[in-house]
Structure formats: C-alpha cells, structure tokens
Amino acid sequence: MNTEHLAPVGIVTEIEPSELSMIKDREVSLDALNYLGKRMDGMDKRDRKQFLAALSCAGFEADRGLKDIINLTYNLARFTLIEDADNVVRVGRTHMLNIRGGLSESEYNNSKWPHYATQNAAEEGMKLLESGSGIDTEYGKIYVNKDVPFEQVYNGTTFPAYWCEADSVAGVIIGYGDLTEFVELLCEDISIRKALCRLGADIINDCSIEIDDIQDIDECMEKIREVEKTKDLFGLNTLLKNGGIHITAEPPESIFSKEVTRRLSENSFTVSKADDSVKVLTNDGFEVKISENGMLCIPSGCPFESYSQIEKIASETSEYCSAYEKATLLNVDSNAGKYRCLAEFNNTVLAAKYQNEYGFEFVTWEKGYYGKSVFYGNYYGDYTAAKENFAVRSGLINEDRIVKNDLKNEPTEPESFQDRC
C-alpha cells in the first residue's frame, strides 16, 4: 500500500441530487465520494435541505471540488435557510439555532423569560430579513453568515468520524501524530490499510487505537476493548467476520432510547420498550409512545398536563442525542478524554461524553491559544444548564441581561458528573 495507489480515481458521469452536478465529468477519489455519501446519510431532513440550498447558491465561496463539498457538511452554520418568512419570531429562532447549534429552553419555549426571549428572537429575525442578503433557492431563502468562518475539518486526506450504519459493530479511531482516521467494523482489511496509509503510518503498532460507539455485546466487550492495548485491529476484524463473537440479529438499542428511558425513570415514570419505541405510562393511566426521532404518539383523550413533562424530556433528549451522534471527537491534546464537540464559539467549547451507566456529562471549556488544549471546565448533568453556561461564557448572551424569575430560589451549581459517579 502506498500513497500513489491509495484510492481508485473515477470520472463522475451521473450523480444525484442535481446540486452535486458541479463534480460531474471530473476525476474524484471514490473513497472521498463514498465518504460524502456517509456524511449525507447522517443528515436529518432540515440539515439536508440546508446543505443542498447552500450548494446551489453563490454564497458557497469555494471552487466546489469534492473536498470543499465534504467540508460544507461540517459548516452548515455558515448558511441559514428560511423556508417561511411570515413569522419573524420563528425566523429569528431558526437563525439563532443555526449559528449557535442550540437554544436554551427559555429561548425556545418562551417559558422562563417570555418577553425577553420573544423580543430577542424577533429582533434577530427582523435583522436577518432586512439585511437583503437572502439568496432565493428552491428550498427557500438562504443567508450567508459571513461572521461564521468556513472551517477545513476534512484536510483532503484523512477522514474524520461519520455516522455509522445500524449493523456496524464498532467505530475505531486510529491516531498517528496529529492526525486521526475513523474505521467502521466490520470492514474489509484494505479499509484499515488505507487508513494507515492516509495517516502516513507504516504499521498499526505505531498508532493509537480508540474503540468508539460499540454495540452492547456483553460477552465480547472485554475482547473488543483489549484491542486498544494490543492494537490487533486486523485480528479483531477477522474474528468478527468469522463469527467468533456472537452478535444478535436485533438492531442495537439507540443512545436516545437508553437516555430517554433513564431520564423518565428518574422522574418516576413507568417505562417499557416496544419494538422501535419507548412506552411511558402517565399518572392517570394513559400510555404514550415515543419514537426514535423524539415524536410522541398520544392516545385519544389524554389531557395535556399528563404528557407535557414527557414531551419536554423527549424533545430535549432528542436534541442533544442527535447533536452528539453527529459530532466529532474534540481534537485537543489535553484532558478532553472522549468528549465530542457539540458547539464552539469565541474559543469556548460545549462538549459531551456518554456512558451507558450514567448517561451524559456536558462540559464547557475555554480553548488554549493554539486551540490544542482546554481548561477551566464547568461540568453538568443537565443539558439546558450547560447550554446556558456556554452561551454566557462564549459571549453569545450577556449575563447581565438574564433576569431570574425568583431571586430567592436561584438554581444551585449543577451536580457534576464526577460527583454522581
């Protein structure tokens, strides 16, 4: 294996969707094209529209080669897509959600600071609409947020982590020097060899191995984890292919399903599993179903008070689980562990780590001067508290403008994840 023969090159003769036609009749790396497909597979409906609208507008300032298109999938915050401009508050919330990566519960639901939240969203929406910079596309009007830099996450050689298919056993992050490669097991051995070649490593023993996103296969968990020490990734891949580790035919339980079950149980709800949904029993005997996308199936006659708390927990859990599954590992040299970066602004990072036993831990950090270290971590078990802390620390929200409803009963510092462990 060598860099000259690393990846087959082909000429694109036909491609869908049509917004990708700029690479038609051009030579491309088939591995890179396949990687773009995996990135698009991981998009939800809103992200996909935003991506295709950005591709079709003149504001996508790049030569529109495959490298730039892949990097666009990581830079959707630079483009705000407005499908309906009639509601200026909704426009403002959509824009704020896009550039920040999330909104606090008070901003989204207008429950804590209703006047401030609505007025702020309306101001942001009006400012965007009156800028006159919107570009018409078939998906709506798109605005280029020039204050948001276009980051080169994909360097044209090594592939960052991507959304895996449901039948994959594990994701493996191979590190060499300052570079990382992501390999999905099961795979052909040539995929591992290509990863090493892209990293510039001669042998796998020179690399670091980190197993991520493992299916819950109790009987083989230790054997899989042992590879992080032995680095026998080829041996593990062969063992998996030969059926040496038993894998059930049923799809693995999603992080969302586990997390929403944990949170509802902690709030004294009776929870059970049913196929691809979670069943929750309300206090007055109604059975509410929660699907994988966080939507509720509510039985006829169920009063709003009975399912409102369930809906709130399911909506918030779906938001941060979806963000976590799409996020990449925080690329720093210091104490970031296996945290994934959910949002970053003004040298401030909002990151998350998931463990089966305890659920999610959220943390906000400040980044070092060269962006390779983090310090002054604030740790949270509560997502909303972490988002609000991120918004204040990064300067997205002025702390002096936050008005608390009950000064006598101010929230205490959230219990840290380490303390709960």
Phi, psi and omega in degrees: 000129176214166187294333179295324183247028186296310185224139176295143179248136180227163175257125181286121179258327176216145179205142174233146000286169187296337180296343178267010185293348179295343177260006177292142181065019178245152175283132179222155171287125181293330175295318179292322179295319177296321179296319176302319178300320179294321178297320180289327177300330182276000181274144169275181186298319181294315179298321182295316177298317180297319180296312182291324177294319179296322178298327187270357184253158182288348181284351177282089190276083178202169179281001175061034169280176185298323179300315182293324180293318177298316179295332176299326180297337178265356188236033182293339179295342178286348184231122177257122179259123177247113181273333181220115184264008184290324182257104186292330177293316179296322177299315180297317179295318179300316181294315180296318178298322183292310186283335180267332186091357180177162176233150175290161181300322182294321179291323184281315186262354181059032187265327187265313178232070191302316183292314180297315185296314181293316181297317181297317179295319180296319179296317180295319180294315180295320179299319180293312183294323182281353179293336179068013184263004181293142180247126182287131173225170180291348181262353184134193180264130183246139181243135179269119179272089188292343177284345178267114183291151176271109186269142179267078180291316178266122186272004181092355182232297184265144185261124174291175180296152181220168178292130184264154175293157184296333184269007176284149182273317183202154170256137183239126176259117179257125182246141177210115185064231179267002185255153175225153176228147180247128179235136182257124177263140000288153176204168172286146181303331181295334177294322177291318179297319178297320179299316178298320181294318178296326178285340183086017181266140179282317182224157185290336179295341178277355186254163169267146180237128178228120180273127183227153175056053179278140169296152178282083178244090191303321186290347182234006185301315181296321181295320179292315181297330181299335181296333178299333179265312184283334181065020179275065182292323178296319179296318178296318180298319178295317180299318179294319181294326182274003178077020179292341176242126183285129177237126181292153181286339181288143178295150181293152176291133184287159176299320180300314181299317179294315185291317181291327175296315179299313184293319179293321178297321178294337178263022172069024174271149174271119188238141174217163180257144177213105179053244184257025180221168176247130179261133181233132180263122178284168182296334180258021169091004178276147180252116180255133178256138178244122179275175184295337179268008177088359180282147181257140171254108190255128181293151180299134178091353181288120181291153183302320182299334184285328184246359184298318179292322178297316180298318180297314180295316181295319181295313181293318180297318178298321181299308186280333175293318178296317179296320181295317183293333179270343186283157176256164179299144178291118187270078177225163184269347189265223194271033185279349177055230181251038178281146174253144184275113179274325181201153179212132177203136174054046179062022174242138186239137168252118185232166181215150175226141182241136173227138183304321187287325190241353183085218187262144166240131178248148182212143170249137180230159165262142179269148176289175187302318183266005176075012182251008179214157177228152181206172180055061182278134170251120189255141184219148167263351183252124184293316182299317179298320180294318179298316181294322177295321177297316181298321180286313182296324183277350180088006178292329177230134176283121184300330181292340182272353180278120181252123180272140181291324186227096183291337180284342184233052181293145180296141176278167178300128182302142178298131183286156179298320181296320180297319180295325177294000000 
